[in-house]
Structures are given as C-alpha cells and as structure tokens.
Amino acid sequence: MDMPVLRAKDDAELRDELLRLRRSEFEMRMQLRTGQLARNHTIRETRRDIARVKTLLTERRQGEKE
C-alpha cells in the first residue's frame, strides 16, 4: 500500500485498515505453518504495511500534542 493512499484516510479508517492487516497476517502465518501459503513474500509485505499504518497513526498523535 502506498503512503499517499494511506495519508488520504482519516484515523478511524487507518485503525480499521490496521485491524484488517493484522487479521490477514495471522491468517497467512497459519497458512504458512500448514503448508497452504503459496506466496511467502506476502507476509513480509503485510508486515511492512502494518508498520506504515502504525507510523502514520503515531505521526498524527505527535502532531496533535504539539
């Protein structure tokens, strides 16, 4: 997911996206353990997307404090 797309979303949408990404990561880990995951690289991409969303939420919280 691209940062400009994420920046266009508000905080509630970002929290929903974070929840969706975490569920997706969990499902992929389970598929990996059972040998059902065909594309292993998607786990890494999902973790990076989670980090992007968390970074944006933190930036916005820090901006509110100042």
Phi, psi and omega in degrees: 000140183272149180297319179300325177294317180292321181295335180285344182273152176272178186299319181296318178294323178294320177295321176296318179296320179298316178298316179298317180294320179295319177296318179297318178297317179299313179299320179293322177296320178294318177297323179296317182293329181267001177080018182261351183275119183274325184247094184295333184293342181292333177295314180297317179297320180294318178298322179291323176296321177300316180296322179297315181296315180297323178297315179298317179298320179294317179300317181292322177295318180294324179294327179289327182289331184277000000 
